[in-house]
Amino acid sequence: MTFTDKTIQKLTEDLSLRFFERPFLHKVYVNKRLRTTGGRYMLQSHHIEVNEKYIEAYGEEELIGILKHELCHYHLHLQGKGYRHSDQDFKALLKKTGSPRHCRPLPGLTQTVKRGIVICYSCSACGIRYERHRRINTTKYVCGVCKGMLKEINE
């Protein structure tokens, strides 16, 4: 099934009434420029934007999860309650409605370095050791002490 702004609007209104027992009175639409998130609730306009890449990759089930998550932000914000990810009101409403806390990662988009992994570099001139969480370009960057060439150490 292809999703247009109109069908997503109808789906959001239905989900809002079914899971939150409140109407959704604003707009929801696809934003093709979103890259790292499945959806976004706009605090000032109260609109919801959805990433079309998630719809294409995972379909209706993931779209429903994204919309329910954003509706949690929407309804709590309009009620003046804690709508942020760290707020207890938000966590409780996610649990009550069965909404996901996070989206699944998009296929093909992987982080170059995961947390906890450390890449070690050593200066070929003075031997100083550098530990980084992200890779660095050893042809561009040099040792900060003696300006010697850096090389990656595989441990």
N, C-alpha and C positions, 0 to 999 in steps of 0.2 A: 504494500500500500504506500502510495506517495503522500507525503504530508505537505500541505500548504499552510499558510498563516491562518486561513479560515478553519481548517480541520483541527489544527493545534489549538486554536482559540476555543472551539467547541469542546474538545477533549479536556482542556484546562478548566472550563466552567463546570463540566460534569464531575471531574475529580474533586473540585473544590466543594461542591455540594455533597458528594458522596462521603468523602473522608473528613472534611472540616465542618460540614453543616453550615457553611457560610458562602455567600456568592462571591465570585471573582468578578470585579467590576472594571478592571483595567484591560490593557492589551497584552497579548503574548505574541511574539513573532520570532522568526528565524533570523539570526545574525550570522552571516557568512564569515565575518572577521574574527569571531571568537576562536581561540586556538587551544588554550590549555584547560578550559573548564566546560562542563556540559551545559550549564545554564547560568543565568545571572539575574538577580532581582535588583531593580533600580530603585534606590531609596527615595529619590525625589519625585519621579514620575509614577512609581508603583508598577511599572511595566515589567514583564519578564522576557528575557531573551534566551533563545535556545540555540545551541551549536548544531548545525546541520550535519557535521561530520559524525557525531554520535548517533544520529538517526540513521544515517547511511550504514554505519558500521554495525550497530546492534539492534536497530529496529524499534518497534513500538514498546516493548517491555522496558528498555532502558529510557526511552522518552518519558514514559509514565513515571519512572523513578525520579528522573530529573525534575519533572513538573511538580511532583509531590514535595520534593526537597525545597524547591523555590517557593511553593505555596506555604510551606512552614515559615519561611522568612517573611513572606507577604502578610499572612494573617497575624503573626506575632507583632510585626512592626506596626500594623494598623491598630492593634489593641494596646500598644504602648508597653508590651512585654519584651523580654530579652530575646532578640531575633538573631544574635550573632552565634557562630558555631560553638563558642565556649560557654554560652549561657545555659543554665539548667532548664529554663522554659523551652528552649530550642531542642535540647536533647530529649526532653520528655515528650514533646510533640512529634519528633521524628519516630520515637519508639511507638507511640500511640497509633500513628498512622501507617506504620510499616514503611517509612521512607528511608532511602539509603543515606548514609552520612557522606559518602564520596562516590564519584562516578568510577566506572572501570576505566583503566587507561586505554587510550586509542591504540589500535594495532599499528605497528610500524614506528611509533614514537616511544623510544626508550631513552632513559636518562643515560648520559655517558658514564657517570660515576654515581653509584648508589651511596647513601649515607653509611658511614662506618668504614668504607673502603678508603685506604690511604695510599696515595701514589708517592713513592720516594724518589727524590732526585739528589744527585751528589755533584759537587763542583769538581771538575777534573784537575783544577790547579791547586786549590787549598784543601779540598776534601770535606768542606762543610756539607752537612746533610739537610735537605729541605723536605718536609712532608706536606702534601697538598691533598685536598679532597677533589680537586678538578685537575685535569691534565693541563699542562702549559706547553707552549710552543718553544722547544729548546733551541730553535734556530733564531728566535726573536729575543728571548730573555736570557740573561746571563746572571752569574753570581752577584749578589748585592754587596759582598765584601771585597772581592778581588777582580771582579769582571771576567772571571774564567768561564769556560763553556760548561753547561749543565748536561748531565746524562741521567737517564732514568735507570733506577736500580730495581730489578725484578727480584723480590724476595719470596 
